[in-house]
Amino acid sequence: MSVSVRIDGLMILTGVAVVAVGAAWVNRGRLLDKINPASDQNIVYQGMGGIGDAVGIPNTDSRGVSLDDYFFAAIDQVNPFNDSDAYSDYVIWGKEIAP
């Protein structure tokens, strides 16, 4: 009596999915930082830093404002649900922040 096992695409896909879910579970802390909008380790912050490095823009300007802040300040300027544009006004236009 012989046992014949046939490996098909669905079996391979299931194995890859199980490994991917396991890896995501083990690394969940780092993965949550990558999608957390409040983290400075998220994908957008790292991507903006990489773009700045690639085109030769320094990480901060003379006021200490980073390239990431310019990106998010531009979004804040057009966001109708934003409570205050004070920081984005400072970043983009140089207006002082009132105490």
N, C-alpha and C positions, 0 to 999 in steps of 0.2 A: 504494500500500500504506500503510495507516494503522495505527498502533499505539495500542491502547486500554488505558489503565491505569485500573484501578478501585481506589480506596482504600476499604478496609473497616475495621471496628472492630479486627480482629486486627492489621492493619498499623499502625494508630495506637497500639495497646497495646504492640506490640513496640518501636516508636520511643520511646515514653515509658519503657519498661523499660530500654532501652539508655542513654538520657540519665540516668536515675536511678542506674544502676550506675556510670556514668562520674562523676557528681557525687559519689557515695559514695566512689569510689576517690580522687578528688582531695582530698576533705575527710576522709579516713580518720582522721587524727590527732585532729581535733576530735570526730569521731563516737565514737572510742574513749574519749575523756574523758567523753562524755555517758553512757556505759554502765558505765564503770569505777567499782566501788563505793568504791574508795580515793581517788577524785578529788573535790576540792571543787567541781568544775565539772559534776558529773553531774546528771542530770535531777531526782532526788529532792531533792538539796541546793538546787538552784535553785527547785524547786517549793515547798519548805518556806519558803524565804526570801520568795518571792512571796506565800504565804499570810500570813506574818507581817506583811509590809508592807501587805497588803490590810486586815487587821483591826486594824492599829495596834500590833502587838506589836514591841518593839524587837529589834534583831538579837542583842543579848546582854543578859544580866541582870547584876546587881551582882557576880556571881562570874566574869563573862566567859564564861558558858556560852551557846551560841547555841541558837536554836530548833531547828536541825537536830539538835543533840546530844540535846535532849529527845525528839525523835522516835525516833532510833536507840537511845537508852538504854531507852526503853519496850520496843522490840523485844528488846534484850539481856536485859531482866528476864525475859522469857518464853521465851527461846531455851534449850532444854535442852542444846545442844551448845556453848554459850559457855564458854570456859575460866575467865573471871573476870568477876564483876559489879562489880568495884571502881569502875570509872569510872561505870557507870550508877547505882550506889548514890550516888556523889558528885553526879551530875547531878540525880537525882530526889529523894533523901532528904537530901542535904547531908552525908553521911558523909565524913569525911576519908579520903584515900587513904593507906594505910600505905606507908612507904618500902620 
